């Protein structure tokens, strides 16, 4: 598994080069070591990791006493959407991966 800092570094390398190219209308003297495809691949992996961590943080927030309304406000979605998304992840964990998610369902 690639380290987070490496995934982010790929994105930052490509993004900085892309911004400079667009801002000045030509590529900087130094060629970029990251292509747009590299940046896309690594950003997709970052999104996947962060999405996985998000539902764990939602569970911890609920255990700590946060309401679904507070969580929804932080994520800028409706209460119904955040609860549905959380339940969907649990269903996936249970059905596809065969994990016991009963402790996670307690906060629904």
Secondary structure, 3 states (H helix, E strand, C coil): CCCHHHHHHHHHHHHHHHHHHHHHCCCCCCCCCCCHHHHHHHHHHHHHHHHHHHHHHHHHHHHCCCCHHHHHHHHCCCHHHHHHHHHHHHHHHHHCCCCCCHHHHCCC
